[in-house]
Amino acid sequence: MINRILVCLDKSTYTESAIDYACWLAKHHDAGIEGLVVLDVEGVQRSVGPVPLGAMKFAKTSIANKEENYHSLMEELLENFSKRCEESGVRCSEFEMQGSPAAAILHESNYFDCVVVGLRTFFTYGSGAGDDGEYGTDDDEPGDSLEKIMDQSLAPVFAVPLDWKPDDEFSVLIAVNGSPHSMRALRQFARLYGRSKAKVTLMHCSDDGNGSAEMLTKSVAFLRAHGFDHVESKTESGDVREVMDSGYCEPFDLIALGANGKSGIVECFTGSLCKDLIERGDKPLLIANG
């Protein structure tokens, strides 16, 4: 059961999609949302650069001005968040933190059932939309907060692409290989999306094209027991990272997979694949952790 959702707010337009999804999920579970903004104090200080002898007073003034401007931006983000939640009829609260963005988000996420964040993150002070001033283009300068959150979060992470809108009817691809991490993705998907009108495809990759029939059969049964009526399974031949290219993933509205693999095999299946999908940036991801 989902009771508390953490949505991470940054200065980019990815935040709009993150709020939309968080509101959809909150209504689905009758849950509350917390909107979190983080003041990147270290980033602000780094932006001033080395301070020449005798210029410390000027540097402190510059840092203070930048922090004040950043606080104004944070207030605008929280105001917009509250307004969007009110329009959606969702319970919400607001929270501000200071420090390293990824560390702050990870700390706060310990007290929530799931985390919603943009597929590109711009929490760090120096990140931004590039020279064209438009997010979602090649000259974006994103930070690495999502990768750090993905690797360490105890809660499942939902990473939302730009301009993505949730729908009650959607198709999902769940990559499974029998590892604890892929099974965690299966279980967390069922918990997050139970009773939704999802069409689920379970996909297993093997070098010779022979899948684990028992694992897939039991996985299908698990999802059907959780109210998913449309579930199918398939086995593909080859490396999972090569199989799950843009063309293969294109028909699906959501991709669910595990993270935090420790062995070489599992890391190849989860960590590297997950980073490939983040870099591609065209599909929403449910990244299972814990």
Summary of the structure (lengths in Angstrom):
residues: 290
radius of gyration: 20.2
end to end distance: 15.6
largest distance: 71.8
contacts: 980
relative contact order: 0.14
helix: 43%
strand: 22%
